[in-house]
Amino acid sequence: MAKKIIRIIGILLLLFFTTTIAITVIYRFVPIPGTPLMIVRAISDDAPIHYDWTPLVKISKHLPLAVVSSEDNLFTQHNGFDFKAIREARADAEKGKKLRGASTISQQTAKNVFLWHGRSWVRKGLEAYFTILIETFWGKERIMEVYLNCIEMGNGIYGASAVAKHHFKKEASKLTRKECALIAATLPNPRKYNSAKPSKYMQKREKEILRLMQLIGKVEYSKRDEKAENKKKQ
């Protein structure tokens, strides 16, 4: 009986790993059709979802820089996890301070594309697993492309193309540096903050993000990603 149970568990684990790896590899090359959060929001809010996949090359170059400045300064340097930020967040929590996020852009992307929202050890464990997968099979440039397309940027608004159209009446490629900073300022809570109608708090965050954008200069992806792009162009 024990051997049978172990065998069944082994088969289930094998199916899980082969399926998740296969899906991750497929998503390296095709647009993401949708995310679990989009489905949940559509059902709970009974409202339309605005989502239009746009290649990274057709998104303003200021937007990757803005989200890196706002969400994950070490995005191009870490392997998916910012352990220093995690330790600091844990230390703050132990001192009773307000909980703050320590998730990287890679972790947020893994969560948005593959998982449900919520707080549990199971979801956190799966988030870490999928983060390793996308770091391994996608690379930084693809992670950024998926992030900028799938991240929630307003009520029913997902991705650069949708927010550019509905908040700024333009194409994603035409977003200005200031507009990108405003969009990045909403990301901690895009259903509360509106990049089209920035509050005083958002205007303050916008200035801070613009300052960080100036310091960082530009987002440089890994050499592996650069080689892949060069092959595509040949």
Secondary structure, DSSP 4 states (H G I P E B T S, - for coil): -HHHHHHHHHHHHHHHHHHHHHHHHHHTTS-----HHHHHHHHHH----EE----GGGS-THHHHHHHHHH-TTTTTSSS--HHHHHHHHHHHHTTPPP-----HHHHHHHHHH---S--HHHHHHHHHHHHHHHHHT-HHHHHHHHHHHSEEETTEESHHHHHHHHHSS-GGG--HHHHHHHHHHTT-TTT--TTS--HHHHHHHHHHHHHHHHH------HHHHHHHHHHH-
